[in-house]
Amino acid sequence: MYRENYINALRTELLEMVERNLSPVAIRYEYSEVPLETNIKWRPQVLVLGNYSSGKSTLINDLLGTRVQNTGQAPTDDSFTVITYDESASDEDTNIAVTEERDGKFLLNDAEYPFESLKKHGERFAAHFRLKKVNSPFLKNLAIIDTPGMLDSITERDRGYNYQEVIGDLAQIADLVLILFDPHKAGTVGEAHTSLRDTLPARTFEDRVLFVLNRIDECNSLIDLLQVYGTLCWNLSQMTGRKDIPAIHLIYSKPAARRHRNGHHSSYLKYLGNQHEVLKKAVLDAPRYRLDNLAAFVETHGERISHLLEALISYRRRKNANRWRLGFIGLLGGIIAGTGVLIASMVTDIAAPLDQKLVFYGAGGVGVLFFLGWLLTGMRYFSGRFHKKQLASLESLTPLNSQTRRDNWDAIHGKLEAYLRKNKGRFSLSETKRAHAAIRHVCEKGTREVREALNELAAMRNTPSDRRDGRILPEVDRSEPAHRNSADEVVDTDRG
């Protein structure tokens, strides 16, 4: 019981760390459109991907113990379906069934669920997004997200939304990603290639992805299966870019095999066994990895936000230096212009009838007018050129001297460019520096304490403890402006 309480307390404190320290800064600098904790406050999730007819729906039905998803050889369902436990279900009810269904509008707008950020994918996506509640005990500690089957040569225009962006967003919040293949299409379809090569590596971690070769009972012989397995291994090496071959679970549905065997020769299966139960255990273990995933979430987003702020600080410093340089040029130009007028009046008889003071005032006025004209025209023009030049070479704002920093840069450079284009570089340097210091404190101290708490948890037995303070993690620095949600809260001379 104590261990369970410890886990719940640690999870709560991780969520608080994100809510109080990361989310305000992420929203302020447009790193995220919604609070970061929105994506992690719900239950553990298992995302199921795969080619069409790879057996995703059949696997889900087998896991839940009833027919929840439609099955078939052709594409049968083009929706993203969130399948979760019905908390109102009675433990005495042994008849497992779908107890409630809701549409995408409900899912995207109910604060209980972590899908608010998916609104950006539009109405067509919302029409292909839904919720099913099932009273299956299998779902008590997790949720499963079924996805439309991957196809070949299909575009965003065909689906009406960006499929890769959607699965990327879902993979980012999932604790486990299952990728299913079948013997008839061992990873050859175009969307699978894009997902494995580009989308998933950018949005989740390798250790959260499990590869599954499903429906192996449909191979004609052991040799046929070995050929399929070799083909899949080759395709995975090409799609993932990895030299090592990831582990592949070999499974089939026994009920489906009995229904469709019809004398089909599958005696070779006894030499292989069925890893269906191993896969089932891996899915059930998803909640155990939730804390590790939350810690990785804090570390990853903390480092990325820190990198974003570092680039903004570098940009602002360069802009300030450029403004001082342009201002000095304008001032020098004004002095030269005024001096030129004064010299011209001395070497010619034009100003002879005038009082000497008026000549000096006139020369000074010319210098001031030149300077003001420079500020209104020349300085604005060259500042605009500077801004465009910086946008064209954003990589120069921060050093990318390690793979981690390059990975972080890949994740944030688009957000950085969008932020700078939107506000044209007008933001407070001092406020950004304070936000960066607060985020660095989370990255350097907060995440270290999280990992120490997780190590303590790993070594913990289910025995009482003398710990009575109720807290696991020390307070993380919550100084301003990490809590600021609006740029208007600080009046700063660095703006402009």
C-alpha positions, -999 to 999 in steps of 0.1 A, spaced: 0 0 0 28 24 9 45 18 -25 12 25 -43 8 58 -23 44 67 -31 38 62 -68 6 83 -67 24 111 -48 53 111 -72 30 112 -102 11 141 -86 43 161 -80 55 155 -115 23 169 -129 26 199 -105 62 205 -117 50 206 -153 19 227 -145 37 253 -125 71 255 -141 70 243 -177 35 250 -190 33 288 -185 66 293 -203 57 268 -230 24 288 -237 41 322 -233 67 314 -260 43 294 -281 61 261 -276 28 245 -270 -8 256 -278 -22 240 -247 -8 234 -212 17 205 -213 1 187 -184 -30 183 -206 -12 155 -225 -1 135 -195 -27 139 -168 -49 110 -181 -44 73 -177 -16 53 -195 -23 48 -232 -13 22 -258 -13 33 -294 -19 6 -320 -7 12 -355 -4 -10 -386 -12 -17 -422 -48 -22 -432 -59 -58 -425 -29 -64 -402 -51 -76 -375 -52 -45 -352 -89 -48 -345 -87 -86 -340 -59 -82 -315 -78 -55 -296 -109 -77 -295 -88 -106 -282 -73 -85 -254 -106 -71 -243 -124 -104 -244 -153 -93 -268 -159 -78 -302 -154 -41 -298 -139 -33 -332 -150 -44 -366 -127 -68 -384 -122 -78 -421 -97 -84 -448 -103 -50 -465 -101 -17 -446 -130 -17 -423 -126 14 -401 -111 47 -409 -114 62 -375 -91 69 -346 -109 51 -317 -101 57 -280 -111 26 -261 -112 32 -223 -127 16 -192 -162 25 -181 -157 36 -145 -194 32 -138 -193 -5 -147 -202 -30 -120 -176 -56 -111 -205 -81 -110 -213 -76 -146 -194 -104 -165 -210 -95 -199 -182 -74 -215 -196 -49 -241 -193 -14 -253 -213 6 -228 -210 41 -243 -199 58 -275 -191 95 -280 -180 114 -311 -148 134 -317 -163 167 -307 -169 154 -272 -134 140 -270 -117 171 -282 -136 194 -258 -138 174 -226 -110 185 -202 -109 150 -187 -92 137 -219 -57 147 -232 -68 154 -267 -74 192 -268 -42 198 -288 -57 176 -316 -83 203 -325 -57 218 -348 -63 189 -372 -97 202 -382 -132 191 -387 -124 162 -410 -103 147 -383 -129 153 -356 -154 133 -378 -129 104 -377 -123 105 -340 -144 87 -314 -146 73 -279 -157 38 -268 -162 29 -232 -160 -8 -224 -165 -26 -191 -135 -49 -197 -113 -54 -167 -83 -53 -191 -88 -16 -194 -90 -7 -157 -55 8 -157 -50 18 -193 -66 30 -226 -61 17 -261 -61 39 -292 -69 21 -324 -60 38 -357 -70 36 -394 -49 12 -413 -19 25 -431 -23 26 -469 -1 31 -499 0 63 -521 -26 81 -500 -22 118 -493 -35 144 -468 -60 155 -495 -74 120 -497 -79 117 -459 -88 153 -453 -63 157 -425 -26 150 -420 -24 114 -409 13 115 -400 8 146 -378 -21 129 -359 -2 97 -351 28 118 -342 8 137 -316 -8 105 -303 26 87 -302 40 116 -282 15 110 -253 14 72 -255 33 50 -231 35 21 -256 32 20 -294 24 -13 -311 31 -15 -348 15 -45 -365 24 -61 -398 9 -92 -416 24 -118 -438 8 -103 -469 22 -67 -465 54 -70 -445 59 -33 -441 58 -22 -477 31 4 -477 40 40 -481 24 54 -449 42 28 -428 76 38 -443 69 75 -435 57 67 -400 88 45 -391 113 66 -409 102 101 -399 72 105 -377 78 81 -348 115 88 -343 107 125 -340 78 121 -316 85 92 -293 114 70 -280 126 37 -294 120 18 -262 83 26 -263 78 9 -297 70 -28 -301 70 -45 -336 45 -73 -341 42 -98 -370 5 -108 -367 -15 -135 -384 15 -158 -388 -9 -188 -389 -18 -177 -425 17 -186 -438 16 -218 -459 46 -234 -442 75 -227 -419 96 -218 -449 70 -193 -460 70 -178 -426 108 -175 -425 107 -157 -459 80 -133 -446 101 -127 -414 132 -120 -434 113 -96 -457 100 -77 -427 134 -75 -411 148 -61 -443 120 -36 -447 124 -25 -410 161 -19 -415 153 3 -445 124 21 -429 139 27 -394 175 33 -407 187 10 -379 215 -15 -385 203 -38 -357 170 -56 -362 144 -48 -335 127 -76 -316 96 -87 -335 67 -105 -317 52 -134 -337 15 -138 -329 -18 -150 -342 -54 -151 -330 -64 -186 -319 -101 -179 -323 -96 -164 -358 -73 -193 -367 -99 -218 -358 -126 -200 -378 -106 -196 -410 -82 -226 -410 -103 -249 -433 -77 -275 -436 -49 -250 -440 -15 -265 -431 -2 -248 -400 15 -276 -381 47 -256 -380 31 -233 -354 39 -258 -327 76 -252 -332 72 -214 -327 46 -210 -300 24 -179 -299 38 -148 -283 3 -134 -279 4 -137 -241 39 -121 -240 25 -91 -260 -6 -90 -237 17 -88 -207 37 -60 -223 5 -40 -229 -6 -46 -193 28 -34 -181 23 0 -198 12 16 -165 44 5 -148 64 26 -172 41 57 -167 64 73 -141 95 68 -162 77 82 -192 65 112 -171 101 118 -159 113 116 -196 85 140 -205 97 166 -180 134 161 -190 127 163 -228 103 193 -228 125 211 -202 155 207 -224 136 217 -255 121 248 -239 155 257 -225 170 254 -260 142 276 -274 147 303 -248 185 301 -254 180 308 -291 156 337 -283 181 352 -259 208 350 -286 186 365 -312 176 394 -289 212 401 -280 221 402 -316 191 425 -323 201 448 -295 237 450 -308 224 456 -343 201 484 -330 230 501 -312 251 498 -343 224 513 -365 217 540 -339 254 549 -338 255 551 -376 224 574 -376 239 596 -349 273 598 -368 254 605 -400 235 634 -383 267 648 -369 283 647 -403 253 662 -420 251 691 -394 289 696 -397 286 697 -435 260 724 -433 281 744 -409 312 741 -431 293 750 -462 279 781 -445 314 792 -436 330 787 -470 302 804 -489 284 837 -485 249 820 -483 246 824 -445 265 858 -443 234 879 -437 223 855 -409 232 856 -372 259 832 -363 237 815 -337 210 808 -363 236 791 -385 246 768 -356 210 761 -348 203 754 -385 232 730 -387 220 713 -355 185 711 -369 197 694 -401 217 669 -380 186 661 -359 163 658 -389 188 634 -405 189 613 -374 151 612 -371 148 603 -408 173 576 -403 153 561 -374 121 562 -393 134 549 -426 170 536 -428 170 520 -393 136 503 -400 148 491 -434 181 476 -421 164 462 -390 140 444 -413 169 430 -433 186 419 -401 154 400 -390 151 382 -424 188 373 -423 184 358 -388 154 338 -398 174 324 -427 202 313 -404 185 303 -372 210 274 -367 236 300 -359 218 312 -328 229 283 -306 257 257 -308 246 223 -321 277 204 -309 260 172 -297 234 148 -310 211 157 -281 212 194 -290 206 186 -327 176 164 -317 163 192 -296 169 217 -324 149 195 -348 120 197 -324 120 234 -317 134 253 -347 100 254 -364 84 268 -333 112 293 -329 108 305 -365 70 308 -361 74 328 -329 99 352 -344 79 357 -375 47 364 -356 61 390 -332 90 402 -355 115 398 -327 97 420 -302 100 404 -268 116 412 -235 152 400 -232 152 403 -194 120 384 -190 132 357 -214 164 354 -194 145 349 -161 123 323 -177 154 305 -191 170 305 -156 138 290 -141 137 263 -168 174 254 -163 167 250 -126 140 224 -134 163 207 -159 194 206 -137 179 201 -102 142 191 -106 148 162 -130 177 149 -110 155 147 -80 129 129 -100 153 103 -111 165 99 -75 129 93 -64 124 68 -92 156 49 -81 142 49 -46 110 35 -59 127 8 -78 145 -3 -46 114 -1 -24 96 -31 -11 60 -31 0 68 -24 36 59 5 59 83 35 59 92 61 84 88 88 58 60 111 72 64 144 54 41 134 25 64 149 -2 88 131 -24 104 158 -44 117 191 -28 102 223 -40 114 234 -74 121 271 -78 88 287 -88 101 322 -92 88 346 -119 84 347 -147 79 309 -150 43 315 -138 35 343 -162 9 336 -187 9 370 -203 36 392 -217 17 422 -204 25 414 -168 60 429 -171 68 464 -183 103 462 -197 126 486 -215 140 457 -235 109 454 -256 107 467 -292 
